[in-house]
Amino acid sequence: MTYSLLTGQGYSENIEPDEDHPVLVFESGAHAVYWLGIVEDTAFRCNAYLIRNGDAAILVDPGGINAFDQVCTRVSHILPPGKITGMILCHQDPDVAGSMVRWLAINPAMQVYSTPRTHVLLPHYGKSDYLAYDVEKNPRFRLPDGRELLFIPAPFLHFPGAFVTYDTASGLLFSGDIWAALDTDWHLVAESFDAHVPKLNLFHKDYMASNRATRGFVANISHLEINGILPQHGSLICSHHVDAALEYLETLQCGIDLTYSTESSHEESVSDAVGDIETEFEAEPEASNEQFGDEADYAQASMLETLNKRVRLLQEALSQSERLAALRERAVRDLKLAERKLQESSLRLSEAQAIAHIGNWEWDIVRNELRWSDEIYRIFGLKPQSFDATYEAFIGSVHPDDRQMVQDTVQLALDEMEPYSIDHRIVWPDGTVRIVHEQGQVQYDESNKPLRMIGVVQDISERKQGEETLRRSNLLIKCIEQLQSRFISHGDDPVTLYRDFLGDLLTLTDSEYGFFGEVLADPGERPYLKVFALSNHVWDDESQALYDAVREKGFEFRNLNTLIGRVISSGQPVITGDPASDPRRGGMPRGHPPIHTFAGIPVYYGDRLVGEVGLANREGGFDQQLLDYMAPVIMACGQIIIARQEQVARRAAEKALEKLASMDGLLHIPNRRSFDEYLHHEWRRAMRYQTPVSLFMIDIDHFKRYNDSYGHQAGDDCLIKVAKLIQESLRRPTDMVARYGGEEFVCIMPDTSLDGAVPVAKAIMHGLQMKKMTHESSPVARRVTVSIGVATIVPGKDVVASDLVKLADRYLYQAKSSGRNRIVTEKDTITL
């Protein structure tokens, strides 16, 4: 979505800005333009602007030294002022460029975009070693998103080297002093151009060169699609006033046009005055003759008059000489004042560089002479101006591992005529390693031969250290969050839970190998380590088997006479930089990959040792500082271990309770409740796939007589044996036997037809026959027998599961009423 203040997109009425906040003029994607102007009760209201495009942030005419604080405040609402990458100066006047030095003190790497005529004059503000961009030589500047800023000359419109900036992304024209207005009754956007013209005239008629210059400028920009005009003074001009603004410049009479017209009238007045004087002079002798009686007196009077004229001329010459002397004295005084201010500015710059750890340099490529500011010497760990810097000396100070990268970057900048920006390490004479940020820009002659390179160096070691600390803190937090998240999804699977967590630990600590396990105890309360996660560093079949075992269900380490075991036996961390010769190491399997450094870290929950983390082969080894850094995640490990173990115990208890609720306490087979649930589950499945379900109703014949004859204990034993026999007779895991009540059992056989069910019923009766369980009081036989009703149904729309139970119960009744010890189905009655 696009917002444009000056075309009406997203804008409905004029905006009156407050004292501190910027005003958004245009925004589309990553490209935005802001007004940062100064709101003062004077005619010279200065407008500063900011163009932001990705990483580029460019000030346009930032204003005078008194404007800096307010403009900087407005910028800070958009981005940190140190992120400003450049400033465009349409000319060198104080109301445009006076704050330049203070902006460069914030970021010496900032580019300054202007014409050579302006760059020649800017050092008067006390700063000469800045990154100058020549807009005449390079009139197109590419922004990060590929769009461009166009620098268009506007010669002699207030300044010989004046130019304007056209933003191709927004269509906005930053016009500098062109269309500037002197206006005390001020609005951010001009509401009526006709009412705005007198305010333009107050500035343009005095400060613009001529109509020829304004017409030439209009011709230069007539091909542009201008969506708004942003001058340095006065109100902004919206898109529907652009044509009127162009016409205003084409017809404007200003500067020389008005001066020549005024001088012509002045010459006529002077001529008239001279004529009057001549007339008076011609009449003078007559008056003199009357005044002086004779010629001698007249001659004496004439001579006296001549002398008086010469005296007056001499006095005028003397007065002119005195004025020239005063001017020379003032010029000398002003020069000394400028020199003092320059020295003070240089001192402030040096102090600012020291505070910000920023230094500037200049490399004369032709003479191979490198000039460093004092701060660069300090950044490189050297005494200021302790030796004559050279490019070779600079390269020698770069960290050996970064040296080639720096050389390649500088060479690429020379080859492609582009600025460069790079972070790299340097080494002080005492061996201290620091990190610097360096920016540079090459200047070329007319034949594109490199002449000099200028740039800045900033010590960013503390910032990098802070960034690294923040990065590691974020990694630590992420590691803990991921561990907690994985516990939610994989709490029942310690191998998966801890395997992924171990990968995070290796990344967090830059270690090559590692393991993670829980500390458990055997029945004799002897502790051991059960490893659930282990780095894959197999070297033979035996180690492969160990690794596979860990991956499947964990592996137990019971030998505590090792570096790993010492952590458990002592309850303290074990750190070694030479495991191979450490007396605590114990044995190491033959062929094991070399372990150069090792850290074993105990995991506690409160004061209880619950786990161990092992890490190996970290460059630079392990130390207490690393363990302190890892303390939060190790503490989280302890909490997760206890939570997982409690979860496992709780779920085991829940399963036991669930089993008790669904199983018959005497026979250890499902009870009536479980049968009902399983029947309905299998019934729905059979209905979906239209497969048969068979069901047995089984009753022990004359079981009451058995109890009366042998006692209830014997009766319970009989029930247990019959239940076990039925279970053993069922062939598939999906078949189920349950106690239906008293001495009655029920069997469900999914996906089984009647022809498949009858052999199972026969096997049950045959098994009882072979058991020969005595039942002397049975009128059927002298042993325990059963009656079985077998029913089979394919579920349909008009048939429910209870119909199958009723049908099997009917066949059971028929079996019992027809003599017992038999099987009854819908087709047949079977006896053995």
C-alpha positions, -999 to +999 in steps of 0.1 A: +000+000+000+012+035-009+008+066+013+015+100-002+009+133+016+012+154-016-009+134-040-039+127-017-032+090-012-040+084+024-043+122+031-074+142+036-064+175+052-034+197+060-012+186+088+003+209+115+034+192+128+044+192+165+078+202+179+094+168+181+079+143+157+086+138+120+059+139+093+056+110+069+054+125+034+055+093+014+057+055+021+056+025-002+071-008+009+107-002+023+108+033+008+098+063+029+103+101+029+099+122+061+098+159+068+121+169+097+118+206+095+121+233+121+090+250+134+100+286+144+081+319+144+102+334+117+100+337+079+131+315+075+115+282+084+140+255+074+128+221+060+151+191+065+141+158+050+150+121+053+149+095+026+149+059+039+152+029+016+163-004+031+196+001+049+201+036+032+190+066+053+199+100+036+193+134+050+184+162+026+195+197+035+198+190+073+200+226+083+221+250+104+239+243+136+210+256+157+187+232+139+207+201+148+191+192+181+155+194+168+163+176+136+182+149+154+152+144+178+129+140+148+153+114+133+154+094+165+117+087+162+125+069+129+159+053+134+190+057+155+208+089+142+240+068+139+223+048+111+222+078+088+244+068+058+245+101+039+235+138+035+226+158+004+236+195+005+221+216-023+247+243-015+271+255+012+251+281+031+249+278+069+211+272+068+218+241+048+252+228+058+259+244+092+251+211+111+273+190+088+302+186+113+279+174+141+263+148+119+297+136+108+307+133+144+279+108+149+289+088+118+322+098+101+314+072+074+285+092+062+287+103+025+281+139+016+264+144-018+270+178-035+287+196-064+325+203-066+318+241-060+301+232-027+327+206-017+354+234-021+336+256+004+324+230+030+358+227+048+351+262+062+329+245+087+359+227+102+357+193+084+376+184+053+383+147+055+347+135+049+335+110+022+326+134-007+302+123-034+304+143-067+268+147-080+280+162-112+303+132-120+278+107-107+243+121-113+225+089-105+226+071-071+212+036-068+192+028-037+192-007-021+159-017-038+173-007-072+155+027-076+175+058-080+180+094-068+187+118-097+209+148-091+198+176-116+219+208-120+202+242-113+231+266-120+230+301-107+197+296-089+209+312-057+243+295-061+265+287-092+267+250-081+231+246-071+213+213-079+180+195-070+173+159-061+146+138-077+134+106-060+123+082-086+105+060-061+081+087-048+082+112-077+092+139-051+115+168-061+138+181-033+142+216-047+165+234-022+161+271-025+140+269-057+103+274-048+115+285-013+091+309+004+094+335+032+063+329+051+052+338+087+017+325+081+028+290+075+013+256+067+031+224+060+015+221+026+006+252+005-032+253+002-035+278-026-007+284-051-020+319-060-019+329-024+016+313-021+031+333-050+038+366-030+057+345-005+078+330-033+085+365-047+100+377-014+127+351-019+130+345-056+132+381-069+163+388-047+181+355-046+176+340-081+200+350-109+177+356-139+147+344-159+171+327-183+184+306-154+149+297-142+137+288-177+168+266-183+161+248-150+125+242-160+137+227-193+160+204-173+131+189-153+102+191-177+105+153-185+100+143-149+067+131-134+067+153-103+043+143-075+053+171-051+079+197-045+099+198-012+117+232-009+142+241+018+121+270+031+084+275+034+054+253+026+055+220+005+039+221-029+014+193-037+011+175-070-019+195-084+001+227-080+032+215-099+022+228-133+015+263-118+049+261-100+067+254-133+049+282-151+058+306-122+095+299-128+092+303-166+078+338-163+097+349-133+116+382-135+144+382-109+179+391-101+198+406-131+165+412-149+154+436-121+188+450-114+195+462-150+161+479-151+168+497-118+203+508-129+190+524-161+166+546-141+195+554-117+218+565-146+192+589-158+189+605-124+227+608-122+228+625-156+201+650-146+221+658-114+253+663-134+235+686-158+223+708-129+258+710-116+272+721-150+245+748-152+254+761-118+291+760-127+285+780-159+267+807-139+293+808-112+318+833-128+291+859-132+282+856-096+319+857-087+326+889-107+298+905-088+312+892-055+348+902-061+356+936-073+386+929-094+403+900-112+431+896-086+406+890-059+388+866-082+420+847-090+428+844-054+393+831-046+396+806-075+429+793-062+415+790-027+385+770-040+409+747-059+429+741-028+397+734-008+388+707-034+422+691-032+419+691+006+386+674+003+399+648-022+429+642+002+406+638+031+384+614+011+415+594+001+427+593+037+393+582+049+392+555+022+427+543+033+415+542+069+385+521+059+407+497+039+430+494+069+400+487+091+388+461+066+423+444+066+424+444+104+389+429+105+399+403+078+429+393+099+408+391+130+382+370+112+409+347+099+424+342+133+389+336+147+382+311+119+416+294+126+407+292+163+373+278+156+389+253+132+413+242+159+385+239+184+364+220+159+393+197+152+398+192+190+361+184+194+363+161+165+393+143+180+375+141+214+343+128+196+364+102+178+380+091+210+346+087+227+331+068+197+364+049+190+363+062+155+393+074+135+397+087+100+424+079+074+436+090+040+457+069+016+476+087-011+477+058-036+502+074-060+528+082-032+517+052-010+514+075+019+489+067+046+478+093+071+460+082+103+442+103+129+454+099+165+424+077+173+433+052+146+467+047+163+449+041+196+425+017+179+454-003+167+470-003+201+498+022+192+509+055+205+496+084+183+519+093+155+545+068+167+555+059+131+547+068+096+517+047+086+518+027+054+493+004+037+517-025+044+518-017+081+480-016+082+478-050+065+504-063+089+481-053+118+451-072+104+445-107+119+462-133+097+429-151+092+412-119+079+441-105+060+432-119+026+396-109+029+406-073+037+430-072+007+404-086-016+378-061-004+401-031-010+411-044-044+375-049-054+367-013-044+396-001-065+385-023-095+348-015-094+351+021-082+326+015-054+328+023-016+335-006+007+324-016+042+339-044+062+343-058+097+375-076+105+399-083+134+432-066+142+460-077+165+477-053+189+514-055+194+508-072+228+486-099+211+452-085+220+426-091+193+401-064+186+373-061+160+370-030+138+345-017+113+361-001+083+346+020+055+364+035+025+359+053-007+382+058-037+387+090-056+398+089-092+412+113-118+396+121-152+409+088-167+395+068-138+429+062-123+427+059-085+444+088-067+434+085-031+413+066-007+396+080+024+378+063+051+371+056+087+378+029+112+357+022+143+366-001+172+334-022+176+349-049+199+325-040+228+296-038+204+304-072+189+309-087+223+275-073+233+260-087+201+276-121+207+264-121+243+229-112+231+231-139+204+242-165+229+215-154+253+189-158+226+203-193+217+201-202+254+165-190+257+156-208+224+173-240+236+152-239+268+120-232+250+126-260+225+133-284+253+100-275+270+082-277+237+097-311+229+088-324+263+051-316+255+053-335+222+078-363+231+077-366+269+069-404+266+099-409+242+132-399+260+153-410+230+137-385+207+133-359+234+170-359+244+185-366+210+171-333+196+181-315+228+217-328+225+219-313+190+209-280+205+236-283+232+263-291+207+254-260+187+251-239+218+286-248+230+304-254+196+312-290+207+318-319+183+305-348+205+282-352+234+258-374+253+228-369+277+214-393+302+194-397+334+209-408+367+189-438+380+194-463+408+193-501+408+174-521+435+205-518+457+204-480+455+236-480+434+235-451+409+241-456+372+237-435+341+212-443+314+222-425+282+193-417+259+212-394+234+247-400+221+266-384+192+272-407+163+309-414+162+310-451+156+342-467+145+335-505+144+306-530+146+306-530+184+303-492+187+276-493+160+257-518+181+261-495+211+249-465+192+219-484+178+210-495+213+210-459+225+189-448+196+163-476+203+159-475+241+190-460+258+221-476+272+233-481+308+267-470+320+274-486+354+312-482+356+317-451+376+356-453+374+357-431+343+354-394+336+317-399+330+313-419+362+333-394+383+306-368+377+280-392+392+302-404+421+314-369+431+283-349+420+307-322+406+316-311+371+346-328+355+366-307+330+398-318+313+419-305+285+438-338+280+414-368+285+439-393+272+464-387+301+439-377+328+442-401+357+404-401+361+397-413+326+394-450+333+394-472+302+387-461+266+374-486+240+400-495+214+397-474+182+376-447+199+380-414+180+403-390+199+388-369+226+408-337+230+387-319+255+359-330+278+333-316+302+310-337+323+282-316+338+259-329+366+222-321+363+204-314+395+168-310+406+171-292+439+199-311+457+191-344+439+214-356+411+191-366+382+212-365+351+245-358+333+255-339+302+288-348+285+305-326+259+337-331+240+361-316+215+353-279+218+379-255+202+396-237+231+383-263+256+358-260+284+359-237+315+338-226+344+327-195+324+310-218+299+294-238+326+281-206+342+266-196+309+249-230+305+236-230+341+200-219+331+196-247+305+212-273+328+186-263+355+159-266+329+172-301+321+167-311+357+132-299+357+124-317+325+139-350+338+118-350+369+087-339+350+093-367+325+098-394+352+068-382+371+048-383+339+059-418+331+051-429+367+017-412+365+008-427+332+018-462+345-004-457+375-032-446+352-028-476+331-028-498+361-060-482+374-075-484+339-066-521+338-081-527+372-113-509+361-116-530+329-103-564+341-119-591+362-100-591+395-102-629+399-097-642+364-075-614+349-095-612+318-117-583+306-149-577+325-184-570+313-177-533+308-147-539+286-167-564+266-194-539+259-169-512+247-150-537+225-181-551+210-194-517+199-160-507+186-157-539+164-194-536+154-188-501+140-157-513+121-175-544+107-204-522+096-180-499+078-163-528+060-193-552+059-174-581+076-190-607+098-187-607+137-190-640+156-198-642+193-198-671+218-219-673+250-203-699+273-217-713+305-201-739+329-226-767+333-241-771+368-215-748+384-236-742+415-234-779+423-196-777+418-194-749+444-216-768+468-196-799+464-161-786+464-163-752+481-160-716+468-121-717+466-123-747+444-150-729+424-127-700+419-099-723+407-123-739+383-133-705+368-096-695+365-087-727+346-117-724+323-109-687+315-073-696+307-084-725+285-107-702+265-080-676+261-055-701+248-081-714+223-086-680+207-062-676+178-058-639+170-050-608+190-083-593+179-102-621+195-114-614+231-128-634+260-145-616+289-163-627+320-200-619+314-212-628+349-209-656+374-198-687+356-207-673+322-181-661+296-184-643+262-160-644+233-159-618+204-143-629+171-142-600+146-139-608+108-149-644+115-177-663+098-197-691+114-176-716+096-145-700+112-160-697+146-173-733+151-138-749+151-128-725+179-158-735+200-150-772+194-114-765+205-127-751+238-149-781+245-121-805+235-096-787+257-120-791+287-124-828+279-086-832+279-083-813+312-105-840+329-115-816+357-136-838+381-173-828+387-189-857+405-222-839+411-228-831+375-256-851+359-241-845+324-207-861+330-183-868+358-161-838+347-165-801+341-183-793+308-196-762+291-225-752+269-219-728+240-242-707+219-225-694+187-240-665+166-226-647+135-240-615+120-228-591+093-239-557+107-265-538+087-288-508+089-315-526+109-292-547+131-275-535+163-247-551+184-271-562+211-289-583+185-258-604+182-256-609+220-293-618+222-289-643+194-259-660+210-277-661+243-307-678+226-285-705+212-269-709+246-303-714+261-311-740+235-278-758+243-286-759+280-322-770+275-313-797+251-290-815+274-259-793+280-223-801+270-229-790+234-226-762+208-257-747+192-256-725+161-283-713+137-274-743+115-266-772+139-262-787+173-227-801+179-216-825+207-183-842+213 
